[in-house]
Amino acid sequence: MRRFKHWLEYQGVRFLCFLAHRLPYSWILALGAALGKFTFSILRIRRRVALENLSQAFPEKSTAELKQVARRSYENFGMMMLEYLRLPKLSESELHQRISFSMPKEHNPYEQALALGKGAICMTGHFGNWEYMGALVALNYPMVYLYQEQNNPYVDALIRDIRTRMRMPTIPRGAALRGILKALREKKFVAILADQDAGSNGLFVNFLGRPASTGRGPAAFVLKTAAPIVFCAAVRQPGGRHRVEAELVTFDFSQNGAVPSEEEKLRLITEAWTKVLEKYIRQYPDHWFWMHRRWKTKQVASGK
């Protein structure tokens, strides 16, 4: 039964691929927004989760304002999904027309990280069109992507095919340790989406006003390799365009004059990049994936 369900889901995605490849670009944006609005208003998939997350992060906003942000978040995700399925059809010049860096090359944090010669951890979240951003970076820099396999094997194969065709090599999460260290030794950039609940083994740091279980991996790789962290975010612009904003993440181990333990260093690094993610979310709240159960894992009284 599960296999049949996966097959049906895959056929639905294939149909969306067909539309994304054949409709005018403005139409796929309208269709994506309509699908997002339908999911929020009619299907109501994880609507309560999204509104609860928003109310906790923005207690000053009215119910109407929260619903508006949530609806736009669903619409943005719908547009992103259709744009992603369109990605293999875009030529390099068309991709550059759709997404570009917000800063000149001489001030680009990717260039600064490249000059250090240690590779880099490129952090982002489920924010804006992270897939177009990844494709743009891959055209300009040596990049690999940490990849979480999808539960649906048919959809997983389709996503892998798109990444392969766009020259976006991936590292499966099951082989993350060896794959990421190898990539950093080769002075490559490693893209990580680390804004999801990390379970009981995560490190609890403040995120949007609440302690959130956050993955230790990015900070651990920084400590092991001295690679810098580049945080990047794709901001949607009018007319189906996107702007990539990026910055080097800084952290200070000399606070209070004491030498921090390894655990404290992990926390300082994790807090640093999490604060940058939060800054972008607060600036563009409708760009983030509010329907995720980000605070599912609760912090025990003793903390971590």
C-alpha positions in Angstrom: 0.0 0.0 0.0 2.8 2.4 0.9 4.5 1.7 -2.4 1.3 2.5 -4.3 0.9 5.8 -2.3 4.5 6.7 -3.2 3.8 6.0 -6.8 0.7 8.2 -6.8 2.7 11.0 -5.2 5.4 10.6 -7.8 2.9 10.9 -10.6 1.6 14.1 -9.1 5.1 15.5 -9.0 5.7 14.4 -12.6 2.6 16.2 -13.7 3.8 19.4 -11.9 7.1 18.9 -13.7 5.2 18.7 -17.0 3.5 22.0 -16.2 6.6 23.7 -14.9 8.5 22.9 -18.1 5.8 24.0 -20.5 3.9 27.0 -19.0 5.2 30.5 -19.2 7.3 31.5 -16.1 4.6 33.9 -14.9 2.1 31.2 -15.0 4.1 28.7 -12.9 4.5 31.4 -10.3 0.8 32.0 -10.2 0.1 28.3 -10.1 2.6 27.8 -7.3 1.1 30.6 -5.3 -2.4 29.2 -5.9 -1.3 25.7 -4.7 0.2 27.2 -1.6 -2.9 29.2 -0.8 -5.1 26.2 -1.4 -3.0 24.1 0.9 -3.2 26.8 3.6 -6.8 27.8 3.3 -8.6 24.6 2.1 -6.4 21.6 2.9 -5.0 23.3 6.0 -2.0 21.0 6.1 0.0 21.9 9.2 -1.8 25.3 9.3 -2.1 25.1 13.1 1.6 24.3 13.4 2.5 27.3 11.3 0.3 29.7 13.1 1.5 28.5 16.5 5.1 28.9 15.5 4.4 32.4 14.2 2.5 33.5 17.3 5.4 32.4 19.5 8.0 34.2 17.3 5.9 37.4 16.8 3.7 37.9 19.9 3.2 41.5 19.0 1.4 40.7 15.7 -2.4 40.4 15.5 -4.1 37.2 14.5 -4.9 38.7 11.0 -1.2 39.6 10.5 -0.1 36.1 11.5 -2.5 34.5 9.1 -1.3 36.8 6.3 2.4 35.9 6.9 1.5 32.2 7.2 -0.5 32.3 3.9 2.3 34.0 2.1 4.8 31.5 3.5 2.7 28.7 1.9 2.5 30.7 -1.3 6.2 31.2 -1.4 6.8 27.5 -0.8 4.4 26.6 -3.7 6.2 29.0 -6.0 9.6 27.7 -4.9 8.5 24.1 -5.6 7.4 24.9 -9.2 10.5 27.0 -9.8 12.6 24.1 -8.7 10.9 21.7 -11.1 11.6 24.2 -13.8 15.3 24.4 -12.9 16.6 21.8 -15.4 15.1 23.7 -18.3 16.9 26.9 -17.5 20.0 27.7 -19.3 23.0 29.3 -17.4 22.1 32.7 -18.7 18.4 32.3 -17.8 19.4 31.2 -14.3 21.5 34.3 -14.0 18.5 36.4 -15.0 16.4 34.8 -12.3 18.9 35.0 -9.4 22.0 37.0 -8.7 24.4 38.0 -5.9 23.5 41.2 -4.1 27.1 42.3 -3.7 30.0 42.8 -6.2 32.5 40.0 -6.5 35.2 41.8 -4.6 32.9 42.0 -1.5 31.3 38.6 -1.9 31.8 36.5 1.2 32.2 33.4 -1.0 35.3 35.0 -2.5 36.6 35.8 1.0 36.1 32.3 2.2 37.7 30.9 -1.0 40.8 33.0 -0.4 41.3 31.4 3.0 41.9 28.0 1.3 40.0 25.9 3.8 36.8 25.3 2.1 33.7 26.6 3.9 30.5 25.5 5.6 27.7 27.3 3.7 24.7 27.6 6.0 21.2 28.4 5.1 17.7 27.4 6.0 14.4 26.4 4.3 14.2 30.1 3.4 13.3 31.7 0.1 14.3 29.7 -3.0 17.3 27.9 -1.5 17.4 25.6 -4.5 18.0 28.4 -7.0 20.6 29.8 -4.7 22.4 26.5 -4.6 22.4 26.3 -8.4 23.8 29.8 -8.7 26.6 29.1 -6.2 27.4 25.8 -8.0 28.0 27.7 -11.2 30.6 29.9 -9.5 32.2 27.9 -6.8 33.3 24.3 -5.9 30.2 23.2 -4.0 28.7 20.0 -2.6 25.4 19.6 -0.8 24.5 17.6 2.3 21.3 15.8 1.2 18.5 14.2 3.3 17.0 11.3 1.4 13.2 11.6 0.8 10.9 9.0 2.2 9.4 8.5 -1.2 12.1 6.7 -3.3 10.5 7.7 -6.6 10.6 11.4 -5.7 14.0 11.0 -4.2 15.3 9.7 -7.5 13.7 12.6 -9.4 15.4 15.1 -7.0 18.7 13.4 -7.4 18.3 13.5 -11.2 17.7 17.3 -11.1 20.7 17.8 -8.9 22.9 15.7 -11.2 21.8 17.6 -14.3 22.5 20.9 -12.6 26.0 19.7 -11.6 25.1 19.9 -7.9 26.9 16.9 -6.3 25.4 15.6 -3.0 26.6 14.0 0.2 24.0 11.6 1.8 23.5 12.4 5.5 24.4 8.8 6.2 27.9 9.5 4.9 28.1 13.1 6.2 31.2 12.8 8.4 33.5 11.3 5.8 32.0 13.2 2.9 32.1 16.6 4.5 35.7 16.2 5.8 36.8 15.1 2.3 35.1 18.0 0.6 36.7 20.5 3.0 40.2 19.0 2.5 39.6 19.5 -1.2 38.8 23.2 -0.4 35.2 22.9 -1.5 32.1 24.5 0.0 29.6 22.3 1.8 26.0 23.5 1.8 23.9 22.6 4.8 20.3 23.3 5.6 20.3 23.0 9.4 17.2 24.7 10.6 15.2 21.6 11.4 14.6 19.9 14.8 17.7 18.0 15.8 16.1 15.7 18.3 17.4 14.7 21.7 21.1 14.8 20.5 20.9 18.4 19.4 22.3 21.5 21.1 19.6 23.8 22.6 20.1 27.4 21.6 17.7 30.3 21.5 15.9 30.6 18.2 13.0 33.0 17.6 12.5 33.4 21.4 12.5 29.7 22.3 15.1 27.0 23.0 15.4 24.9 19.9 17.3 21.6 19.4 19.9 22.4 16.8 22.4 20.3 15.0 25.9 20.2 16.3 27.4 19.1 13.0 28.2 22.5 11.4 30.0 23.8 14.5 31.9 20.5 15.0 33.2 20.7 11.4 34.3 24.3 12.0 36.2 23.3 15.1 37.9 20.3 13.4 38.9 22.0 10.2 38.9 25.8 10.9 36.8 26.3 7.9 34.7 29.5 7.9 31.0 29.7 7.9 29.2 31.6 5.1 25.5 32.2 5.8 23.4 32.8 2.7 19.8 33.6 2.0 17.8 34.0 -1.2 15.3 36.9 -1.1 12.4 36.9 -3.5 12.2 40.0 -5.8 9.3 41.1 -8.1 9.0 39.4 -11.5 10.1 35.9 -10.4 13.7 37.0 -9.5 15.8 36.4 -6.5 18.7 38.1 -4.7 21.3 36.2 -2.8 22.5 37.9 0.4 25.5 36.4 2.2 27.8 37.1 5.1 30.7 35.5 7.0 29.6 34.3 10.4 31.8 35.5 13.2 32.1 34.3 16.8 34.4 35.1 19.7 36.0 32.4 21.9 37.6 35.0 24.3 34.5 36.1 26.0 35.0 36.9 29.7 38.7 36.2 29.3 38.2 32.4 30.1 39.1 29.6 27.7 35.9 27.9 26.7 35.4 24.2 26.7 34.7 22.3 23.5 31.0 22.2 24.4 31.0 25.9 24.9 32.7 26.5 21.6 30.1 24.3 19.9 27.4 26.5 21.5 29.1 29.8 20.6 29.4 28.8 16.9 25.8 27.4 16.8 24.4 30.5 18.4 26.3 32.7 16.0 24.9 31.2 12.8 21.4 30.7 14.3 21.3 34.4 15.1 22.0 35.3 11.5 19.3 32.9 10.3 16.9 34.5 12.8 17.8 38.0 11.5 16.8 37.1 8.0 13.6 35.4 9.2 12.5 38.4 11.2 13.3 40.7 8.2 11.4 38.4 5.7 9.1 36.3 7.8 7.0 35.0 4.8 10.2 33.4 3.4 10.6 30.8 6.1 9.1 27.3 6.4 6.8 27.9 9.4 4.9 24.6 8.9 7.9 22.6 10.2 7.7 21.4 13.8 10.9 23.2 14.7 10.4 23.1 18.5 9.2 19.5 18.7 12.0 18.4 21.0 11.6 19.9 24.4 14.6 20.9 26.6 14.8 19.0 29.8 15.2 20.9 33.1 19.0 20.2 33.3 19.5 21.6 29.7 22.4 20.8 27.4 
